[in-house]
Amino acid sequence: MGKIIAVVSGKGGTGKTSFTANTGLALAALGCHVLCLDCDITLRNLDLALGLSDSALMDFSDVIEGRCTLAEAAVKHRKYPSLELLTAPVSDGQPAFTARQLRDLFQEIRENYDYCLVDAPAGLNLGFQIATACADSVVVVTTTDHSALRDAQRTVMELDRFPAGTVHLVVGRVQRRMLRALHTTIDDAIDTAGLPLLGVIPEDGDVAYALNRGIPLRDCSDYAARAYDNIAKRITGRRVPLMRI
């Protein structure tokens, strides 16, 4: 039975969608069958981060409402075929599906994939509720900015129904020079958010390059991509030390 992992953040700009895409690709490179599900209704961008721009013809609402099957809606990655994308609807209206239909969708996903990474929109709105409703665990992505850490704390408060050990922190866009200037450490981020650390993602200019070129980060970078590889290994149960920034 597969595992559903919701990826959330208190504010935008923390690297949450990049985390979803690149950790999904790293899991696929390890041989896992992975689904990346975009829950950012109307503003979906996960396809860009995966290098699958405008490849999806159907979205998860089409599956829920019976217009197509999960297999028909999920787009297989061209270079990493064990990874697939299920995108969000672009409608501005409220989704018509019920909680029961949502549970049925996630159950089908569990039966067909090893891992599903659910990319929630920033904040605590409908997309956040959908992403976390049926998740087995949650990853909160933040940066070392004080505002991002405060929003991460607020997000953690909304996740108190999850058992201990199922909610983890990822600190993204980390620059060693900035940490020195702010007199902060990764430990400060962990203490502020109050969560165990899953991984640290260094700031890497190749992230923007890969996004603009429409190619996976791991095809053009060995820096941040290495951090995602380490996180993927931890998700699968391996013990891997944090990379040095």
C-alpha positions as CSV (number, residue, x, y, z in Angstrom):
1,M,0.0,0.0,0.0
2,G,1.4,3.4,-1.0
3,K,2.0,6.4,1.1
4,I,0.4,9.9,0.7
5,I,2.7,12.8,1.7
6,A,1.2,16.3,1.7
7,V,3.7,19.1,1.0
8,V,2.6,22.4,2.6
9,S,4.0,25.8,3.5
10,G,2.7,28.8,5.4
11,K,3.7,31.3,2.7
12,G,4.7,31.4,-0.9
13,G,8.3,31.4,-2.2
14,T,9.7,28.7,0.1
15,G,10.4,26.3,-2.7
16,K,7.5,23.9,-1.9
17,T,6.6,23.1,-5.5
18,S,10.3,22.6,-6.4
19,F,10.5,20.3,-3.4
20,T,7.5,18.2,-4.6
21,A,8.8,17.9,-8.1
22,N,12.4,17.2,-7.3
23,T,11.8,14.8,-4.4
24,G,9.3,13.0,-6.7
25,L,11.9,12.7,-9.4
26,A,14.5,11.5,-6.8
27,L,12.1,8.8,-5.6
28,A,11.5,7.7,-9.2
29,A,15.3,7.5,-9.8
30,L,15.4,5.1,-6.8
31,G,12.9,2.9,-8.6
32,C,9.7,3.9,-6.8
33,H,6.5,4.4,-8.6
34,V,5.6,8.0,-7.8
35,L,2.6,10.3,-8.4
36,C,3.0,14.0,-8.0
37,L,-0.5,15.5,-7.4
38,D,-1.0,19.3,-7.8
39,C,-3.6,20.7,-5.4
40,D,-3.1,24.3,-6.3
41,I,-6.5,24.8,-7.9
42,T,-6.5,27.5,-10.6
43,L,-2.8,28.4,-10.2
44,R,-1.2,25.0,-10.9
45,N,2.6,25.1,-11.6
46,L,3.8,21.7,-10.7
47,D,3.9,20.7,-14.4
48,L,6.5,23.4,-15.0
49,A,8.7,22.2,-12.2
50,L,8.5,18.7,-13.5
51,G,9.3,19.7,-17.1
52,L,5.8,18.6,-18.2
53,S,4.4,22.0,-19.2
54,D,0.8,21.8,-20.5
55,S,1.1,18.0,-20.9
56,A,-2.0,17.2,-18.8
57,L,-5.4,17.1,-20.6
58,M,-7.4,15.9,-17.6
59,D,-7.2,16.8,-13.9
60,F,-8.0,15.1,-10.6
61,S,-11.6,16.5,-10.7
62,D,-12.2,14.6,-13.9
63,V,-11.1,11.4,-12.1
64,I,-13.3,12.1,-9.1
65,E,-16.4,12.9,-11.2
66,G,-15.9,9.8,-13.4
67,R,-15.0,11.6,-16.7
68,C,-11.8,9.5,-17.0
69,T,-9.8,7.0,-15.0
70,L,-6.8,7.7,-12.9
71,A,-4.6,6.0,-15.4
72,E,-6.0,8.2,-18.2
73,A,-5.5,11.4,-16.3
74,A,-2.0,10.8,-14.9
75,V,0.7,12.0,-17.3
76,K,3.9,9.8,-17.4
77,H,7.2,11.7,-17.3
78,R,9.0,11.3,-20.6
79,K,12.5,10.8,-19.1
80,Y,11.5,9.3,-15.7
81,P,8.6,7.0,-16.6
82,S,8.1,5.7,-13.0
83,L,6.9,9.3,-12.1
84,E,3.5,10.5,-13.1
85,L,1.7,13.9,-12.7
86,L,-2.0,14.4,-11.8
87,T,-2.8,18.0,-12.1
88,A,-5.3,20.3,-10.5
89,P,-8.4,21.8,-12.1
90,V,-8.2,25.4,-13.3
91,S,-11.8,26.4,-12.6
92,D,-12.4,29.4,-10.3
93,G,-15.5,27.8,-8.8
94,Q,-15.7,25.6,-5.8
95,P,-15.0,21.9,-6.5
96,A,-18.2,19.8,-6.5
97,F,-16.8,16.6,-5.1
98,T,-17.4,15.3,-1.7
99,A,-15.1,14.2,1.1
100,R,-16.0,10.6,0.4
101,Q,-15.1,10.9,-3.3
102,L,-11.8,12.5,-2.3
103,R,-11.0,9.5,0.1
104,D,-11.9,7.1,-2.7
105,L,-9.4,8.9,-5.0
106,F,-6.6,8.7,-2.5
107,Q,-7.3,5.1,-1.8
108,E,-7.0,4.3,-5.5
109,I,-3.7,6.2,-5.6
110,R,-2.4,4.2,-2.6
111,E,-3.2,1.0,-4.5
112,N,-1.4,2.0,-7.6
113,Y,1.7,4.0,-6.4
114,D,4.5,3.6,-3.9
115,Y,4.4,7.3,-3.0
116,C,2.1,10.3,-3.8
117,L,3.5,13.8,-3.1
118,V,0.6,16.2,-2.9
119,D,1.6,19.8,-3.7
120,A,-0.7,22.1,-1.6
121,P,-1.0,25.8,-2.3
122,A,0.7,28.2,0.2
123,G,-1.5,29.1,3.1
124,L,-4.4,27.3,4.8
125,N,-7.1,27.5,2.2
126,L,-9.1,24.8,0.4
127,G,-6.1,23.3,-1.4
128,F,-4.3,22.8,2.0
129,Q,-7.4,21.1,3.4
130,I,-7.6,18.8,0.3
131,A,-3.9,17.9,0.5
132,T,-3.9,17.1,4.2
133,A,-7.3,15.4,4.4
134,C,-6.1,11.9,3.5
135,A,-2.4,12.3,4.0
136,D,-0.3,9.8,5.9
137,S,2.4,12.3,6.7
138,V,3.1,16.0,6.0
139,V,6.2,17.9,5.0
140,V,6.3,21.6,6.0
141,V,8.6,23.6,3.7
142,T,10.0,26.9,5.0
143,T,13.0,29.1,4.7
144,T,15.1,30.8,7.4
145,D,13.2,34.1,7.0
146,H,11.5,35.1,10.2
147,S,8.2,35.6,8.4
148,A,8.3,32.1,6.8
149,L,9.2,30.5,10.1
150,R,6.3,32.3,11.8
151,D,3.9,31.1,9.1
152,A,5.3,27.6,9.4
153,Q,4.5,27.6,13.1
154,R,0.9,28.6,12.3
155,T,0.7,25.8,9.7
156,V,2.0,23.3,12.3
157,M,-0.9,24.3,14.6
158,E,-3.3,23.2,11.9
159,L,-1.7,19.7,11.8
160,D,-2.1,18.7,15.4
161,R,-4.3,15.7,14.4
162,F,-1.3,14.0,12.9
163,P,0.6,11.6,15.2
164,A,4.1,12.5,16.4
165,G,6.7,11.6,13.9
166,T,4.5,12.1,10.8
167,V,5.0,15.8,10.3
168,H,8.5,17.0,9.3
169,L,10.3,20.2,8.4
170,V,12.3,21.0,5.3
171,V,14.3,24.2,5.3
172,G,14.8,25.5,1.7
173,R,16.8,28.1,-0.1
174,V,19.5,28.0,2.5
175,Q,22.5,30.2,2.0
176,R,25.5,29.9,4.3
177,R,26.4,33.5,4.0
178,M,22.9,34.6,4.9
179,L,22.8,32.3,7.9
180,R,26.0,33.9,9.2
181,A,24.6,37.4,8.6
182,L,21.4,36.6,10.5
183,H,23.3,34.8,13.3
184,T,20.9,31.9,12.8
185,T,21.4,28.2,12.4
186,I,19.3,25.4,11.1
187,D,18.7,24.5,14.7
188,D,16.9,27.8,15.2
189,A,14.6,26.9,12.3
190,I,13.8,23.5,13.8
191,D,13.2,25.0,17.3
192,T,10.9,27.7,15.9
193,A,8.8,25.4,13.8
194,G,8.8,22.6,16.5
195,L,9.3,19.8,14.0
196,P,11.9,17.1,13.3
197,L,14.1,17.9,10.3
198,L,13.7,15.9,7.1
199,G,16.3,17.8,5.1
200,V,18.0,21.1,4.0
201,I,17.9,22.5,0.5
202,P,20.6,24.9,-0.5
203,E,20.0,28.0,-2.6
204,D,20.9,27.0,-6.2
205,G,20.7,29.2,-9.2
206,D,20.1,26.1,-11.4
207,V,16.6,25.8,-10.0
208,A,15.4,28.9,-11.9
209,Y,17.4,27.8,-15.0
210,A,15.8,24.4,-15.0
211,L,12.3,25.9,-14.5
212,N,12.8,28.4,-17.4
213,R,14.2,25.7,-19.7
214,G,11.4,23.2,-18.7
215,I,13.8,20.5,-17.7
216,P,14.2,18.5,-14.4
217,L,16.7,20.1,-12.0
218,R,18.6,16.8,-11.7
219,D,19.4,17.0,-15.4
220,C,21.4,20.2,-14.9
221,S,22.5,20.4,-11.3
222,D,24.4,18.3,-8.8
223,Y,24.0,20.7,-5.9
224,A,20.4,21.1,-4.8
225,A,19.6,17.9,-6.6
226,R,21.9,16.0,-4.2
227,A,19.8,17.3,-1.3
228,Y,16.6,16.1,-2.9
229,D,18.2,12.7,-3.4
230,N,19.2,12.5,0.3
231,I,15.6,13.4,1.3
232,A,14.2,10.8,-1.0
233,K,16.4,8.2,0.6
234,R,15.2,9.2,4.1
235,I,11.6,9.0,3.0
236,T,12.3,5.4,1.9
237,G,13.8,4.6,5.4
238,R,17.5,5.0,4.8
239,R,19.7,6.9,7.2
240,V,21.6,9.7,5.4
241,P,23.5,12.6,6.9
242,L,22.6,16.2,6.1
243,M,24.6,17.6,3.3
244,R,26.9,20.5,4.2
245,I,25.8,23.9,2.8
